[in-house]
Amino acid sequence: MIREHVKKAIKYNVNGVYCNPYWVPLVAELLDGTDIETGLVPDFPFGAATTSMKIKELEEMCKVVNDRPVKAIMENASLTDEEIAIGCQYVTEAGADWVKCATGRAVSPRMETIKIMQSLKADGCEKMTTVQS
């Protein structure tokens, strides 16, 4: 089924194929040579793992995507301002290319969230976005 989804993604030239971590190596391999991103969803769907487990998972996935961009999404509506700042640091230290503030299932970001994420750009988080999907 994963192979069929990737074939369709290539056929329709979508922006990215997002999958659970188990499938990332296969998806990255199948998308090699295209401009389509390999997306990963650490600890999906519950987010119940410890922070260190999530970081390890993200680090491993960043290694197997064949130098393709890695995107991370934090559900900022569920986090404190301090957790947002720490989360942005963890995501970029793990190797993600950019971090987004929400999946679209929660409320829109607050102005303070935008300010926190934008302030981290100067500290190496070049590709922060606060736009929901």
C-alpha positions in Angstrom: 0.0 0.0 0.0 2.8 2.4 0.8 4.4 1.8 -2.6 1.1 2.6 -4.3 0.7 5.9 -2.3 4.2 6.9 -3.4 3.5 6.1 -7.0 0.4 8.3 -6.9 2.4 11.1 -5.2 5.0 10.9 -8.0 2.3 10.8 -10.7 0.5 13.9 -9.3 3.7 15.6 -8.3 2.6 16.4 -4.7 4.6 18.4 -2.3 5.4 15.6 0.2 4.6 12.1 1.4 4.1 11.9 5.1 4.3 8.6 7.0 4.9 6.9 10.2 8.7 6.5 11.1 8.7 2.8 10.2 8.1 3.7 6.5 10.5 6.6 6.2 13.5 4.7 4.7 11.3 3.1 2.1 9.5 6.3 1.2 12.8 8.2 1.0 14.2 5.5 -1.3 11.2 5.5 -3.6 11.2 9.3 -3.8 14.9 9.6 -4.4 15.5 11.6 -7.6 12.2 13.5 -7.3 11.5 16.9 -5.7 8.9 15.4 -3.4 9.6 15.6 0.3 9.7 12.7 2.6 7.7 13.7 5.7 7.8 11.9 9.0 5.5 11.9 12.0 7.5 11.0 15.1 5.4 9.4 17.9 2.2 9.7 15.9 -0.7 9.8 16.6 -0.6 10.1 20.4 2.6 12.0 21.2 2.9 10.0 24.5 6.6 9.1 24.3 9.1 10.9 26.5 10.9 13.9 25.0 14.2 12.0 24.8 12.4 9.2 22.9 10.9 11.7 20.4 14.4 13.3 19.9 16.0 9.9 19.2 13.3 9.0 16.8 13.6 12.3 14.9 17.5 12.0 14.9 17.2 8.5 13.4 14.7 9.6 10.8 16.8 12.6 9.8 19.7 10.2 9.0 17.6 8.0 6.6 15.9 10.6 4.4 18.8 10.9 2.0 19.5 14.6 2.5 15.9 15.5 1.8 14.3 18.3 3.8 12.9 17.3 7.2 9.9 19.1 8.5 8.6 18.9 12.1 5.2 19.9 13.4 4.6 20.9 17.0 1.1 21.2 18.3 1.8 24.5 20.0 -1.7 25.0 21.3 -0.9 22.2 23.8 2.4 23.7 24.9 3.5 26.5 27.2 5.7 29.3 25.8 8.8 27.7 27.4 7.9 24.3 25.9 7.6 25.9 22.5 11.0 27.4 22.7 12.5 24.2 24.0 10.7 22.2 21.3 12.1 24.4 18.6 15.6 23.8 19.9 15.2 20.1 20.1 13.7 19.8 16.6 16.5 21.8 15.0 19.2 20.0 17.1 17.8 16.7 15.9 18.4 17.9 12.3 15.0 19.1 11.1 15.1 21.8 8.5 12.1 23.6 9.7 9.3 23.5 12.3 5.7 24.3 11.9 3.4 25.4 14.8 0.4 23.2 14.3 -1.2 20.4 12.3 -4.4 22.3 11.8 -6.4 20.3 14.4 -5.9 22.9 17.1 -6.5 26.6 17.4 -4.4 29.1 15.4 -1.2 30.3 16.9 -1.1 33.2 19.3 1.0 36.3 18.5 3.3 35.3 21.4 3.9 31.9 19.7 4.8 33.6 16.5 7.3 35.9 18.3 8.9 33.0 20.1 9.4 31.0 17.0 10.6 34.0 15.0 13.1 35.0 17.7 14.7 31.5 17.4 15.6 32.1 13.7 18.6 34.1 14.8 19.8 31.2 16.9 20.0 28.8 13.9 16.3 27.9 13.4 16.3 29.4 9.9 13.1 27.9 8.7 10.4 28.5 11.3 6.9 28.9 10.2 3.7 29.7 12.1 1.3 28.8 9.3 -1.2 26.0 9.9 -2.0 23.5 7.2 
